[in-house]
Amino acid sequence: MFYKEVELSRDAIVDEKYLREHLGLSQNFINKHSRQMGVFKRKPRMFFLQNVLEFLHNRAKESQRKVFKEQLAQTARKYEVNQMFKEIQSKHIKKGGKSSGKEKEKRNDL
């Protein structure tokens, strides 16, 4: 899909057809978010292009923030797991390794 650069005028007024054809928004998206995009006329629905673009920009930023927060949480979980692993490993090494000498003697007796 090729994206066009939209000529932006603060006073540009667009309708649903423009949103579908030039911005690639679905009718379902328009129906769901028309109030948040600042619809000011009902039939046909009309929008200020600047308000629609600001709304879409804010949604994109929210989505990026959400992805970043998920990545950050995943990194934090990995760090905690690695710290627990190192702690357990250091305790295990202090105890003397995998098995004690008593276990080896029992195995030899069998």
C-alpha positions as CSV (number, residue, x, y, z in Angstrom):
1,M,0.0,0.0,0.0
2,F,1.3,3.4,-0.9
3,Y,0.8,6.3,1.4
4,K,0.0,9.8,0.2
5,E,1.0,12.9,1.9
6,V,-2.1,14.7,2.8
7,E,-2.3,18.4,2.1
8,L,-3.2,19.9,5.5
9,S,-5.2,23.0,5.9
10,R,-6.5,24.0,9.3
11,D,-9.9,24.6,7.8
12,A,-10.1,21.6,5.5
13,I,-13.5,19.8,5.9
14,V,-13.8,16.2,4.8
15,D,-16.5,13.6,4.6
16,E,-16.6,9.9,5.2
17,K,-15.8,9.1,1.6
18,Y,-12.5,11.1,1.9
19,L,-11.6,9.3,5.1
20,R,-12.2,5.9,3.5
21,E,-10.4,6.7,0.2
22,H,-7.6,8.9,1.2
23,L,-6.8,7.9,4.8
24,G,-7.8,4.2,4.3
25,L,-10.1,4.1,7.3
26,S,-12.8,1.5,7.4
27,Q,-16.5,2.3,7.7
28,N,-16.6,0.4,11.0
29,F,-13.7,2.5,12.4
30,I,-15.4,5.7,11.3
31,N,-18.7,4.6,12.9
32,K,-16.9,3.7,16.1
33,H,-14.7,6.8,16.5
34,S,-16.6,9.5,14.7
35,R,-17.4,11.3,17.9
36,Q,-13.8,11.2,19.0
37,M,-12.6,12.5,15.6
38,G,-14.8,15.5,16.1
39,V,-17.8,15.0,13.8
40,F,-19.7,18.3,13.5
41,K,-22.4,17.4,11.0
42,R,-24.5,14.3,11.0
43,K,-25.9,13.8,7.4
44,P,-23.5,13.5,5.7
45,R,-20.9,13.3,8.5
46,M,-18.3,16.0,8.2
47,F,-15.0,16.4,10.0
48,F,-12.2,18.9,10.2
49,L,-9.2,17.1,8.6
50,Q,-6.9,18.5,11.3
51,N,-8.9,17.0,14.1
52,V,-9.0,13.6,12.4
53,L,-5.3,13.6,11.8
54,E,-4.6,14.6,15.4
55,F,-6.9,11.8,16.6
56,L,-5.1,9.2,14.4
57,H,-1.7,10.5,15.5
58,N,-2.7,10.1,19.2
59,R,-4.0,6.6,18.6
60,A,-0.7,5.7,16.9
61,K,1.3,7.1,19.9
62,E,-0.9,5.2,22.4
63,S,-0.3,2.0,20.4
64,Q,3.5,2.6,20.4
65,R,3.4,3.3,24.1
66,K,1.5,0.1,24.8
67,V,4.0,-2.0,22.8
68,F,6.9,-0.3,24.6
69,K,5.4,-1.0,28.0
70,E,4.9,-4.7,27.1
71,Q,8.5,-4.9,25.9
72,L,9.7,-3.2,29.1
73,A,7.7,-5.6,31.3
74,Q,9.0,-8.6,29.4
75,T,12.6,-7.3,29.9
76,A,11.9,-6.8,33.6
77,R,10.6,-10.3,33.9
78,K,13.6,-11.8,32.2
79,Y,15.9,-9.8,34.5
80,E,14.1,-11.1,37.6
81,V,14.3,-14.7,36.3
82,N,18.0,-14.3,35.6
83,Q,18.6,-12.8,39.1
84,M,16.7,-15.7,40.7
85,F,18.7,-18.2,38.6
86,K,22.0,-16.6,39.7
87,E,20.9,-16.6,43.3
88,I,19.9,-20.3,43.2
89,Q,23.1,-21.2,41.3
90,S,25.3,-19.4,43.9
91,K,23.6,-21.1,46.8
92,H,24.0,-24.5,45.1
93,I,27.7,-23.9,44.4
94,K,28.2,-22.9,48.1
95,K,26.6,-26.3,49.2
96,G,29.3,-28.2,47.3
97,G,28.0,-28.9,43.8
98,K,25.5,-31.4,42.4
99,S,25.7,-34.3,44.9
100,S,27.4,-35.0,48.2
101,G,29.9,-37.7,48.9
102,K,27.3,-39.7,50.9
103,E,25.2,-40.2,47.8
104,K,28.1,-41.6,45.9
105,E,28.9,-44.1,48.6
106,K,25.3,-45.3,48.6
107,R,25.4,-45.8,44.9
108,N,28.6,-47.8,45.0
109,D,27.1,-50.1,47.6
110,L,24.2,-51.1,45.4
